[in-house]
Amino acid sequence: MSRHVMMGNSLKFMSMIVLLGVAAGAPALAQASNDQAGCSASGVEGPYVFSVAPAFNSFQPQVSISAFAPVAVLGRYVFNGQGSVSRSLSVSLAGGQPFAVQDSGTYVVSPDCSGSVSFPDAGETLSFVIVSARTITIGTTTLGQVGVGSLQKQELERCTLDSLRGNYIYAINGLVTFTTLPVPPNPPLLTDAFLPVSVVGLLTFDGRGGVKRNFPSVNFGGFTFPYADTGTYTVSGDCTGLVFFQSDQESFSLTLVNSRTVLAQVELPGAGSVGIATIVRQDLGD
């Protein structure tokens, strides 16, 4: 299978999965004439941070998870409020290095707050239900794909290093493999080639480009150990960024959602990883 075909097929799957968040300034719920809540395309407008992991793609229906390749996606959807949507995604397929996908499509919203998204170039369709003025849950209706994700309304603009300052809780459930194959692998690594990974701990950003991590629980396949070190981070004006830890050459690609929430796509040196981390600002009260 060529890289082009694999990217095209995985791409069907990636957006497939999730929308979380509806426009803050343009409410998703509009009052209907019968005094019941009704939704419309105009209520879904602006940028949303998209994430899903792990999800699974077999390119055709299967009856065993062993026939599926794991996928993780992080990126952004932009809705125009009139039925058109564009997306810019970073996709990790079957443990390969993340690759970029950009395309556009259409969406419809029904008065009962359900809807659908279509990306014709990728041959991908999705169905969704609006949960609240900031949240939509969406799942794939594309053949051979399985997964549900989320898309959160992006509330930050013109980010700086100081947009990340203080303590944040880091959490991830993902998959990792130490099998070395071309990137993206061909054929793709299937789920049986991976072991489960979970991590929880603390990231402390100094607002000037320095970061510390203190992870009391790093779990690789049921073996748990603590981990702590220091690194650096960058933040761009478009509210994306990068964390890098020199000690183990590990990097996180960041997308800032709001003043409290960051999502990260993790890349492990010498390994194939599939996962999206949630990084939430610690709030212990006064």
Contacts in CASP RR format, 6 or more apart in sequence:
PFRMAT RR
TARGET T0000
AUTHOR 0000-0000-0000
METHOD contacts of the structure
MODEL  1
MSRHVMMGNSLKFMSMIVLLGVAAGAPALAQASNDQAGCSASGVEGPYVF
SVAPAFNSFQPQVSISAFAPVAVLGRYVFNGQGSVSRSLSVSLAGGQPFA
VQDSGTYVVSPDCSGSVSFPDAGETLSFVIVSARTITIGTTTLGQVGVGS
LQKQELERCTLDSLRGNYIYAINGLVTFTTLPVPPNPPLLTDAFLPVSVV
GLLTFDGRGGVKRNFPSVNFGGFTFPYADTGTYTVSGDCTGLVFFQSDQE
SFSLTLVNSRTVLAQVELPGAGSVGIATIVRQDLGD
1 186 0 8 1.000
1 187 0 8 1.000
1 188 0 8 1.000
2 186 0 8 1.000
3 184 0 8 1.000
3 186 0 8 1.000
6 93 0 8 1.000
6 184 0 8 1.000
6 186 0 8 1.000
6 188 0 8 1.000
7 91 0 8 1.000
7 93 0 8 1.000
7 99 0 8 1.000
7 101 0 8 1.000
7 184 0 8 1.000
8 122 0 8 1.000
9 57 0 8 1.000
9 59 0 8 1.000
10 57 0 8 1.000
10 71 0 8 1.000
10 91 0 8 1.000
10 93 0 8 1.000
10 184 0 8 1.000
11 89 0 8 1.000
11 91 0 8 1.000
11 101 0 8 1.000
11 103 0 8 1.000
11 119 0 8 1.000
11 122 0 8 1.000
11 124 0 8 1.000
12 57 0 8 1.000
12 119 0 8 1.000
12 122 0 8 1.000
12 123 0 8 1.000
12 124 0 8 1.000
12 142 0 8 1.000
12 145 0 8 1.000
13 55 0 8 1.000
13 57 0 8 1.000
13 71 0 8 1.000
13 124 0 8 1.000
13 140 0 8 1.000
13 142 0 8 1.000
13 144 0 8 1.000
13 145 0 8 1.000
14 52 0 8 1.000
14 55 0 8 1.000
14 71 0 8 1.000
14 73 0 8 1.000
14 89 0 8 1.000
14 91 0 8 1.000
14 101 0 8 1.000
15 50 0 8 1.000
15 73 0 8 1.000
15 77 0 8 1.000
15 87 0 8 1.000
15 89 0 8 1.000
15 117 0 8 1.000
15 119 0 8 1.000
15 122 0 8 1.000
15 124 0 8 1.000
15 126 0 8 1.000
16 52 0 8 1.000
16 55 0 8 1.000
16 124 0 8 1.000
16 125 0 8 1.000
16 126 0 8 1.000
16 138 0 8 1.000
16 139 0 8 1.000
16 140 0 8 1.000
16 141 0 8 1.000
16 142 0 8 1.000
16 145 0 8 1.000
16 147 0 8 1.000
17 50 0 8 1.000
17 52 0 8 1.000
17 55 0 8 1.000
17 73 0 8 1.000
17 126 0 8 1.000
17 138 0 8 1.000
17 139 0 8 1.000
17 140 0 8 1.000
17 147 0 8 1.000
17 148 0 8 1.000
17 149 0 8 1.000
18 50 0 8 1.000
18 51 0 8 1.000
18 52 0 8 1.000
18 136 0 8 1.000
18 137 0 8 1.000
18 138 0 8 1.000
18 139 0 8 1.000
18 148 0 8 1.000
18 149 0 8 1.000
18 150 0 8 1.000
18 151 0 8 1.000
19 48 0 8 1.000
19 50 0 8 1.000
19 77 0 8 1.000
19 117 0 8 1.000
19 126 0 8 1.000
19 128 0 8 1.000
19 136 0 8 1.000
19 137 0 8 1.000
19 138 0 8 1.000
19 149 0 8 1.000
19 150 0 8 1.000
19 151 0 8 1.000
20 48 0 8 1.000
20 49 0 8 1.000
20 50 0 8 1.000
20 51 0 8 1.000
20 131 0 8 1.000
20 134 0 8 1.000
20 135 0 8 1.000
20 136 0 8 1.000
20 137 0 8 1.000
20 149 0 8 1.000
20 150 0 8 1.000
20 151 0 8 1.000
20 152 0 8 1.000
21 28 0 8 1.000
21 48 0 8 1.000
21 132 0 8 1.000
21 133 0 8 1.000
21 134 0 8 1.000
21 135 0 8 1.000
21 136 0 8 1.000
21 150 0 8 1.000
21 151 0 8 1.000
21 152 0 8 1.000
21 153 0 8 1.000
22 28 0 8 1.000
22 43 0 8 1.000
22 44 0 8 1.000
22 48 0 8 1.000
22 130 0 8 1.000
22 132 0 8 1.000
22 133 0 8 1.000
22 134 0 8 1.000
22 135 0 8 1.000
22 136 0 8 1.000
22 153 0 8 1.000
23 43 0 8 1.000
23 44 0 8 1.000
23 45 0 8 1.000
23 46 0 8 1.000
23 79 0 8 1.000
23 81 0 8 1.000
23 133 0 8 1.000
23 153 0 8 1.000
24 133 0 8 1.000
24 134 0 8 1.000
24 153 0 8 1.000
24 155 0 8 1.000
26 42 0 8 1.000
26 43 0 8 1.000
26 44 0 8 1.000
26 45 0 8 1.000
26 46 0 8 1.000
26 81 0 8 1.000
27 43 0 8 1.000
27 133 0 8 1.000
28 39 0 8 1.000
28 43 0 8 1.000
28 44 0 8 1.000
28 109 0 8 1.000
28 113 0 8 1.000
28 130 0 8 1.000
28 132 0 8 1.000
28 133 0 8 1.000
28 136 0 8 1.000
29 37 0 8 1.000
29 38 0 8 1.000
29 39 0 8 1.000
29 43 0 8 1.000
29 113 0 8 1.000
29 130 0 8 1.000
29 133 0 8 1.000
30 37 0 8 1.000
30 38 0 8 1.000
30 39 0 8 1.000
30 40 0 8 1.000
30 42 0 8 1.000
30 43 0 8 1.000
31 37 0 8 1.000
31 38 0 8 1.000
32 38 0 8 1.000
32 111 0 8 1.000
37 113 0 8 1.000
38 111 0 8 1.000
38 112 0 8 1.000
38 113 0 8 1.000
39 109 0 8 1.000
39 110 0 8 1.000
39 111 0 8 1.000
39 112 0 8 1.000
39 113 0 8 1.000
39 130 0 8 1.000
40 109 0 8 1.000
40 111 0 8 1.000
41 79 0 8 1.000
41 81 0 8 1.000
41 82 0 8 1.000
41 83 0 8 1.000
41 107 0 8 1.000
41 108 0 8 1.000
41 109 0 8 1.000
42 81 0 8 1.000
42 82 0 8 1.000
43 81 0 8 1.000
43 109 0 8 1.000
44 79 0 8 1.000
44 81 0 8 1.000
44 107 0 8 1.000
44 109 0 8 1.000
44 130 0 8 1.000
44 136 0 8 1.000
45 79 0 8 1.000
45 80 0 8 1.000
45 81 0 8 1.000
46 78 0 8 1.000
46 79 0 8 1.000
46 80 0 8 1.000
46 81 0 8 1.000
46 153 0 8 1.000
46 154 0 8 1.000
47 76 0 8 1.000
47 77 0 8 1.000
47 78 0 8 1.000
47 153 0 8 1.000
47 154 0 8 1.000
48 76 0 8 1.000
48 77 0 8 1.000
48 78 0 8 1.000
48 79 0 8 1.000
48 136 0 8 1.000
48 151 0 8 1.000
48 152 0 8 1.000
48 153 0 8 1.000
48 154 0 8 1.000
49 74 0 8 1.000
49 75 0 8 1.000
49 76 0 8 1.000
49 151 0 8 1.000
49 152 0 8 1.000
49 153 0 8 1.000
49 154 0 8 1.000
49 255 0 8 1.000
49 257 0 8 1.000
49 263 0 8 1.000
50 73 0 8 1.000
50 74 0 8 1.000
50 75 0 8 1.000
50 76 0 8 1.000
50 77 0 8 1.000
50 87 0 8 1.000
50 89 0 8 1.000
50 149 0 8 1.000
50 150 0 8 1.000
50 151 0 8 1.000
51 73 0 8 1.000
51 74 0 8 1.000
51 75 0 8 1.000
51 149 0 8 1.000
51 150 0 8 1.000
51 151 0 8 1.000
51 263 0 8 1.000
51 276 0 8 1.000
52 71 0 8 1.000
52 72 0 8 1.000
52 73 0 8 1.000
52 147 0 8 1.000
52 148 0 8 1.000
52 149 0 8 1.000
52 150 0 8 1.000
52 276 0 8 1.000
53 71 0 8 1.000
53 72 0 8 1.000
53 73 0 8 1.000
53 74 0 8 1.000
53 92 0 8 1.000
53 174 0 8 1.000
53 274 0 8 1.000
53 275 0 8 1.000
53 276 0 8 1.000
54 70 0 8 1.000
54 71 0 8 1.000
54 72 0 8 1.000
54 173 0 8 1.000
54 174 0 8 1.000
54 175 0 8 1.000
54 274 0 8 1.000
54 275 0 8 1.000
55 70 0 8 1.000
55 71 0 8 1.000
55 72 0 8 1.000
55 73 0 8 1.000
55 140 0 8 1.000
55 145 0 8 1.000
55 146 0 8 1.000
55 147 0 8 1.000
55 148 0 8 1.000
55 149 0 8 1.000
56 65 0 8 1.000
56 68 0 8 1.000
56 69 0 8 1.000
56 70 0 8 1.000
56 71 0 8 1.000
56 145 0 8 1.000
56 146 0 8 1.000
56 147 0 8 1.000
56 191 0 8 1.000
57 68 0 8 1.000
57 69 0 8 1.000
57 71 0 8 1.000
57 93 0 8 1.000
57 144 0 8 1.000
57 145 0 8 1.000
57 146 0 8 1.000
58 67 0 8 1.000
58 68 0 8 1.000
58 69 0 8 1.000
58 144 0 8 1.000
58 145 0 8 1.000
59 144 0 8 1.000
60 143 0 8 1.000
60 144 0 8 1.000
61 143 0 8 1.000
61 144 0 8 1.000
62 68 0 8 1.000
62 144 0 8 1.000
65 191 0 8 1.000
66 190 0 8 1.000
66 191 0 8 1.000
66 192 0 8 1.000
67 190 0 8 1.000
68 146 0 8 1.000
68 190 0 8 1.000
68 191 0 8 1.000
69 93 0 8 1.000
69 94 0 8 1.000
69 188 0 8 1.000
69 189 0 8 1.000
69 190 0 8 1.000
69 191 0 8 1.000
70 94 0 8 1.000
70 95 0 8 1.000
70 175 0 8 1.000
70 191 0 8 1.000
70 194 0 8 1.000
70 274 0 8 1.000
71 91 0 8 1.000
71 92 0 8 1.000
71 93 0 8 1.000
71 94 0 8 1.000
71 274 0 8 1.000
72 91 0 8 1.000
72 92 0 8 1.000
72 174 0 8 1.000
72 265 0 8 1.000
72 274 0 8 1.000
72 275 0 8 1.000
72 276 0 8 1.000
73 89 0 8 1.000
73 90 0 8 1.000
73 91 0 8 1.000
73 92 0 8 1.000
73 276 0 8 1.000
74 89 0 8 1.000
74 90 0 8 1.000
74 253 0 8 1.000
74 255 0 8 1.000
74 263 0 8 1.000
74 264 0 8 1.000
74 265 0 8 1.000
74 276 0 8 1.000
75 87 0 8 1.000
75 88 0 8 1.000
75 89 0 8 1.000
75 90 0 8 1.000
75 255 0 8 1.000
76 87 0 8 1.000
76 88 0 8 1.000
76 89 0 8 1.000
76 154 0 8 1.000
76 255 0 8 1.000
77 85 0 8 1.000
77 86 0 8 1.000
77 87 0 8 1.000
77 151 0 8 1.000
78 85 0 8 1.000
78 86 0 8 1.000
78 87 0 8 1.000
79 85 0 8 1.000
79 107 0 8 1.000
83 106 0 8 1.000
83 107 0 8 1.000
83 108 0 8 1.000
84 104 0 8 1.000
84 105 0 8 1.000
84 106 0 8 1.000
84 107 0 8 1.000
85 104 0 8 1.000
85 105 0 8 1.000
85 106 0 8 1.000
85 107 0 8 1.000
85 117 0 8 1.000
86 102 0 8 1.000
86 103 0 8 1.000
86 104 0 8 1.000
86 105 0 8 1.000
87 101 0 8 1.000
87 102 0 8 1.000
87 103 0 8 1.000
87 104 0 8 1.000
87 119 0 8 1.000
88 100 0 8 1.000
88 101 0 8 1.000
88 102 0 8 1.000
89 100 0 8 1.000
89 101 0 8 1.000
89 102 0 8 1.000
90 98 0 8 1.000
90 99 0 8 1.000
90 100 0 8 1.000
90 101 0 8 1.000
90 253 0 8 1.000
90 265 0 8 1.000
91 98 0 8 1.000
91 99 0 8 1.000
91 100 0 8 1.000
91 101 0 8 1.000
92 98 0 8 1.000
92 265 0 8 1.000
92 273 0 8 1.000
92 274 0 8 1.000
92 275 0 8 1.000
93 99 0 8 1.000
93 184 0 8 1.000
93 188 0 8 1.000
94 184 0 8 1.000
94 185 0 8 1.000
94 188 0 8 1.000
94 189 0 8 1.000
94 190 0 8 1.000
94 274 0 8 1.000
95 175 0 8 1.000
95 177 0 8 1.000
95 184 0 8 1.000
95 185 0 8 1.000
95 189 0 8 1.000
95 194 0 8 1.000
95 272 0 8 1.000
95 273 0 8 1.000
95 274 0 8 1.000
96 181 0 8 1.000
96 183 0 8 1.000
96 184 0 8 1.000
96 185 0 8 1.000
96 189 0 8 1.000
96 272 0 8 1.000
97 183 0 8 1.000
97 184 0 8 1.000
97 267 0 8 1.000
98 253 0 8 1.000
98 265 0 8 1.000
98 267 0 8 1.000
99 184 0 8 1.000
101 122 0 8 1.000
103 119 0 8 1.000
103 121 0 8 1.000
103 122 0 8 1.000
104 119 0 8 1.000
104 121 0 8 1.000
105 117 0 8 1.000
105 118 0 8 1.000
105 119 0 8 1.000
105 120 0 8 1.000
105 121 0 8 1.000
106 117 0 8 1.000
106 118 0 8 1.000
107 115 0 8 1.000
107 116 0 8 1.000
107 117 0 8 1.000
107 118 0 8 1.000
108 115 0 8 1.000
108 116 0 8 1.000
109 115 0 8 1.000
109 130 0 8 1.000
113 129 0 8 1.000
113 130 0 8 1.000
114 127 0 8 1.000
114 128 0 8 1.000
114 129 0 8 1.000
114 130 0 8 1.000
115 127 0 8 1.000
115 128 0 8 1.000
115 129 0 8 1.000
116 125 0 8 1.000
116 126 0 8 1.000
116 127 0 8 1.000
116 128 0 8 1.000
116 141 0 8 1.000
117 125 0 8 1.000
117 126 0 8 1.000
117 128 0 8 1.000
117 138 0 8 1.000
118 124 0 8 1.000
118 125 0 8 1.000
118 126 0 8 1.000
119 125 0 8 1.000
123 142 0 8 1.000
124 140 0 8 1.000
124 142 0 8 1.000
125 140 0 8 1.000
125 141 0 8 1.000
125 142 0 8 1.000
126 138 0 8 1.000
126 139 0 8 1.000
126 140 0 8 1.000
126 141 0 8 1.000
126 142 0 8 1.000
127 138 0 8 1.000
127 139 0 8 1.000
127 141 0 8 1.000
128 136 0 8 1.000
128 137 0 8 1.000
128 138 0 8 1.000
128 139 0 8 1.000
129 136 0 8 1.000
129 137 0 8 1.000
129 138 0 8 1.000
130 136 0 8 1.000
131 137 0 8 1.000
134 152 0 8 1.000
134 153 0 8 1.000
135 150 0 8 1.000
135 152 0 8 1.000
136 150 0 8 1.000
136 151 0 8 1.000
137 148 0 8 1.000
137 149 0 8 1.000
137 150 0 8 1.000
138 148 0 8 1.000
138 149 0 8 1.000
138 151 0 8 1.000
139 147 0 8 1.000
139 148 0 8 1.000
139 149 0 8 1.000
140 146 0 8 1.000
140 147 0 8 1.000
140 148 0 8 1.000
152 257 0 8 1.000
152 258 0 8 1.000
152 261 0 8 1.000
153 257 0 8 1.000
153 258 0 8 1.000
154 239 0 8 1.000
154 256 0 8 1.000
154 257 0 8 1.000
154 258 0 8 1.000
155 257 0 8 1.000
155 258 0 8 1.000
155 259 0 8 1.000
156 163 0 8 1.000
156 239 0 8 1.000
156 256 0 8 1.000
156 257 0 8 1.000
156 258 0 8 1.000
156 259 0 8 1.000
157 239 0 8 1.000
158 237 0 8 1.000
158 239 0 8 1.000
159 235 0 8 1.000
159 236 0 8 1.000
159 237 0 8 1.000
159 238 0 8 1.000
159 239 0 8 1.000
159 256 0 8 1.000
160 235 0 8 1.000
160 237 0 8 1.000
161 207 0 8 1.000
161 208 0 8 1.000
161 209 0 8 1.000
161 233 0 8 1.000
161 234 0 8 1.000
161 235 0 8 1.000
162 207 0 8 1.000
162 208 0 8 1.000
163 235 0 8 1.000
163 239 0 8 1.000
163 256 0 8 1.000
163 259 0 8 1.000
164 205 0 8 1.000
164 207 0 8 1.000
164 211 0 8 1.000
164 233 0 8 1.000
164 235 0 8 1.000
164 256 0 8 1.000
164 262 0 8 1.000
165 205 0 8 1.000
165 206 0 8 1.000
165 207 0 8 1.000
166 204 0 8 1.000
166 205 0 8 1.000
166 206 0 8 1.000
166 207 0 8 1.000
166 281 0 8 1.000
166 282 0 8 1.000
167 202 0 8 1.000
167 203 0 8 1.000
167 204 0 8 1.000
167 281 0 8 1.000
167 282 0 8 1.000
168 202 0 8 1.000
168 203 0 8 1.000
168 204 0 8 1.000
168 205 0 8 1.000
168 262 0 8 1.000
168 279 0 8 1.000
168 280 0 8 1.000
168 281 0 8 1.000
168 282 0 8 1.000
169 200 0 8 1.000
169 201 0 8 1.000
169 202 0 8 1.000
169 203 0 8 1.000
169 279 0 8 1.000
169 280 0 8 1.000
169 281 0 8 1.000
169 282 0 8 1.000
170 199 0 8 1.000
170 200 0 8 1.000
170 201 0 8 1.000
170 202 0 8 1.000
170 203 0 8 1.000
170 213 0 8 1.000
170 215 0 8 1.000
170 264 0 8 1.000
170 277 0 8 1.000
170 278 0 8 1.000
170 279 0 8 1.000
171 199 0 8 1.000
171 200 0 8 1.000
171 201 0 8 1.000
171 277 0 8 1.000
171 278 0 8 1.000
171 279 0 8 1.000
171 280 0 8 1.000
172 197 0 8 1.000
172 198 0 8 1.000
172 199 0 8 1.000
172 264 0 8 1.000
172 266 0 8 1.000
172 275 0 8 1.000
172 276 0 8 1.000
172 277 0 8 1.000
172 278 0 8 1.000
173 196 0 8 1.000
173 197 0 8 1.000
173 198 0 8 1.000
173 275 0 8 1.000
174 196 0 8 1.000
174 197 0 8 1.000
174 198 0 8 1.000
174 273 0 8 1.000
174 274 0 8 1.000
174 275 0 8 1.000
175 191 0 8 1.000
175 194 0 8 1.000
175 195 0 8 1.000
175 196 0 8 1.000
175 197 0 8 1.000
175 273 0 8 1.000
175 274 0 8 1.000
175 275 0 8 1.000
176 194 0 8 1.000
176 195 0 8 1.000
176 197 0 8 1.000
176 220 0 8 1.000
176 268 0 8 1.000
176 271 0 8 1.000
176 272 0 8 1.000
176 273 0 8 1.000
176 274 0 8 1.000
177 189 0 8 1.000
177 193 0 8 1.000
177 194 0 8 1.000
177 195 0 8 1.000
177 271 0 8 1.000
177 272 0 8 1.000
177 273 0 8 1.000
178 270 0 8 1.000
178 271 0 8 1.000
178 272 0 8 1.000
179 189 0 8 1.000
179 193 0 8 1.000
179 272 0 8 1.000
180 270 0 8 1.000
181 189 0 8 1.000
194 274 0 8 1.000
195 220 0 8 1.000
195 221 0 8 1.000
196 219 0 8 1.000
196 221 0 8 1.000
196 222 0 8 1.000
197 218 0 8 1.000
197 219 0 8 1.000
197 220 0 8 1.000
197 221 0 8 1.000
197 273 0 8 1.000
198 217 0 8 1.000
198 219 0 8 1.000
199 215 0 8 1.000
199 217 0 8 1.000
199 218 0 8 1.000
199 219 0 8 1.000
199 277 0 8 1.000
200 215 0 8 1.000
200 216 0 8 1.000
200 217 0 8 1.000
201 213 0 8 1.000
201 214 0 8 1.000
201 215 0 8 1.000
201 216 0 8 1.000
201 217 0 8 1.000
202 213 0 8 1.000
202 214 0 8 1.000
202 215 0 8 1.000
202 282 0 8 1.000
203 211 0 8 1.000
203 212 0 8 1.000
203 213 0 8 1.000
203 243 0 8 1.000
203 279 0 8 1.000
204 211 0 8 1.000
204 212 0 8 1.000
204 213 0 8 1.000
204 214 0 8 1.000
205 211 0 8 1.000
205 233 0 8 1.000
209 232 0 8 1.000
209 233 0 8 1.000
209 234 0 8 1.000
210 230 0 8 1.000
210 231 0 8 1.000
210 232 0 8 1.000
210 233 0 8 1.000
211 230 0 8 1.000
211 231 0 8 1.000
211 232 0 8 1.000
211 233 0 8 1.000
211 243 0 8 1.000
212 228 0 8 1.000
212 229 0 8 1.000
212 230 0 8 1.000
212 231 0 8 1.000
213 227 0 8 1.000
213 228 0 8 1.000
213 229 0 8 1.000
213 230 0 8 1.000
213 231 0 8 1.000
213 245 0 8 1.000
214 228 0 8 1.000
215 226 0 8 1.000
215 227 0 8 1.000
215 228 0 8 1.000
216 226 0 8 1.000
217 224 0 8 1.000
217 226 0 8 1.000
218 224 0 8 1.000
218 225 0 8 1.000
218 226 0 8 1.000
218 227 0 8 1.000
229 245 0 8 1.000
229 247 0 8 1.000
229 248 0 8 1.000
230 245 0 8 1.000
230 247 0 8 1.000
231 243 0 8 1.000
231 244 0 8 1.000
231 245 0 8 1.000
231 246 0 8 1.000
231 247 0 8 1.000
232 243 0 8 1.000
232 244 0 8 1.000
232 246 0 8 1.000
233 241 0 8 1.000
233 242 0 8 1.000
233 243 0 8 1.000
233 244 0 8 1.000
233 254 0 8 1.000
234 241 0 8 1.000
234 242 0 8 1.000
235 241 0 8 1.000
235 254 0 8 1.000
235 256 0 8 1.000
239 255 0 8 1.000
239 256 0 8 1.000
240 253 0 8 1.000
240 254 0 8 1.000
240 255 0 8 1.000
240 256 0 8 1.000
241 253 0 8 1.000
241 254 0 8 1.000
241 255 0 8 1.000
241 256 0 8 1.000
242 251 0 8 1.000
242 252 0 8 1.000
242 253 0 8 1.000
242 254 0 8 1.000
243 251 0 8 1.000
243 252 0 8 1.000
243 254 0 8 1.000
243 264 0 8 1.000
244 250 0 8 1.000
244 251 0 8 1.000
245 251 0 8 1.000
248 269 0 8 1.000
249 269 0 8 1.000
250 266 0 8 1.000
250 267 0 8 1.000
250 268 0 8 1.000
250 269 0 8 1.000
251 266 0 8 1.000
251 267 0 8 1.000
252 264 0 8 1.000
252 265 0 8 1.000
252 266 0 8 1.000
252 267 0 8 1.000
252 277 0 8 1.000
253 264 0 8 1.000
253 265 0 8 1.000
253 267 0 8 1.000
254 262 0 8 1.000
254 263 0 8 1.000
254 264 0 8 1.000
254 279 0 8 1.000
255 262 0 8 1.000
255 263 0 8 1.000
255 264 0 8 1.000
256 262 0 8 1.000
257 263 0 8 1.000
259 281 0 8 1.000
260 280 0 8 1.000
260 281 0 8 1.000
260 283 0 8 1.000
261 278 0 8 1.000
261 279 0 8 1.000
261 280 0 8 1.000
261 281 0 8 1.000
262 278 0 8 1.000
262 279 0 8 1.000
262 280 0 8 1.000
263 276 0 8 1.000
263 277 0 8 1.000
263 278 0 8 1.000
263 279 0 8 1.000
264 276 0 8 1.000
264 277 0 8 1.000
264 278 0 8 1.000
264 279 0 8 1.000
265 275 0 8 1.000
265 276 0 8 1.000
265 277 0 8 1.000
266 273 0 8 1.000
266 275 0 8 1.000
266 276 0 8 1.000
266 277 0 8 1.000
267 273 0 8 1.000
END
